[in-house]
Amino acid sequence: MKRLKKIPFVFVIASLGFASSCAVTDFDLDREVYERQIKQVTLGMSFDEFQSVFPQRISRGANKGVLGTLVAYEVAYAYYSFAATGAERRNDFTGTERVVTWFFFLNDRLIKVGEEDSWPSEAELKAAR
């Protein structure tokens, strides 16, 4: 009987974890703001220039290698969608979809814009140098 009482508790905890993975954060932009700001981003721009465009970026990690220091930053936006659009980060309960973009800087210069955790390959790093 005690085991049956644990099942709803485990279900609630698991549901909260799933829902929070799609949750909008304080750092998320409105879609319109993101679309306006992303037009100002160009490959080769300095980190200071990027920071002035996206002051709300989140650091996602760094690697120091032979070619220099590679740093990743995340910018995300969220929007409401009545119907599912296929976005990976969709909260079906609220209808909110979240789009995440990562920006990769090698020695303080933007070399790549991509999806979450899409770190540049060795060839991309050498080409950017």
N, C-alpha and C positions, 0 to 999 in steps of 0.2 A: 504494500500500500504506500509506503514512503517513496518508493521508486516512482509511482505515478504522480506524486506531488512535485517531483523534480522536473518532470517533462515540461510542464508549462513554463517554469522558470527558465529552463534552458532555451526554450523556443523564444521567449521574450528577449533574452539576452542576444541570441543569434539574430533576431529580427532587428534589434537596435543597431547592431554592428553592420548589417547589410544596408539599412537605411542611411546610416551615417557615411557610408562610403560614397554615396551620391549627394551628400549634403552640400549645400552652398556654404562657402566660408566667408569670413569678413573681408578677405582679400579679393574675392571675385568681383569682376567688373560687370556693368550692364553690357549687353551685347553691342549696343550702339556706340558706347564709349570705346570698347575694344576695337571695333571696326574702324573708328576714326583714328585711334592711336596707332594701330598696326600699319597704317599707310605711311607713317613717318619712319618706320624701321627699315634699314638697309644693311645688307651684308657689308662688313668692313667698318661699321660705325663703332665708336668707342663705347666702353661701358658707361662712362659719364653721360654721353648722349642718350644711350638707352635708358639709363636711370631717370633722366629728365622726362622721357616719354612715358615710362612705366615705373613710377616711384613705388608702386604697390607690389612689385615683383617679390617672389619668394626664392631664396637660395635653395638649390636641390643637390648640391655636392660639388666637389672639385677633385681634380687629379693633377699631380705634378709629375711631368714626364720629361723625356729628353728634349721635346720640342717646346716645352714651356708649361705654363699652368692653364689647365682647361677647367672652366667653371660653367655650371648649368644653373639657369634661373627659370622659374615657372611663372606664367601669367595665365589666368583662367577667367572665363566669363560664364555666366549662367543666364538662362532664359526659360520662359515658360512655353511649352508646346502642348497644344491640345491633343495632338496625335503623336505617337512615337515616330521618331525620324531615323532610328537606328543608332543613335548615339550610345556609346558604351556606358556613359555615366548618366543614366536617366533614373530619376526617382518616380516610379509609376504612381506612387501615392499622391505626390504633389504636382506631377507633370513638369517638374523642373529638369532641364538638361544642362549639363556642365561640359564645357569644352576647355581642354587644357593644352597649352602650347609651351614647349621648352625652347630656350634660347641658349646657345652654346658659344662661349667666349674663349678664345685662345690668346693669352697674353693681352687681355683687355680689348680684343677686337672680335666683333660678332662674326662667326664663321658658319653657323648653321642655325636654322629654325626648323623645329620638327615636333613630332609627337613625344609624349612622355617617355622618358628613359631611352630615347633614341640617340645615344651617345655617338659622336662621329667616329668613323672607322679610321684606321691608321692612314689609309690613302687620302681620306678627306682632310685629316690633320696635316699631312705633308703638302697637299695642294693649297691649303690655306696659308701656309707659311710663306 
